[in-house]
Amino acid sequence: SKRCWIRPKIFSVSGWLSFFWKHVDTTLIEVLQALIYTTIMSFFPFFCLCV
């Protein structure tokens, strides 16, 4: 179900991000950053070796 939630927003990323950053609070920002970091680490396991 996460794919169905994410996919429609990819088609309007700039508009969604501008809305998101105006209405999001600090906690959601931290969660989003954690999700992005986790996704990067899962797709690029070797990334931690380069940091």
Long-range contacts (C-beta under 8 A, 24 or more apart in sequence): none
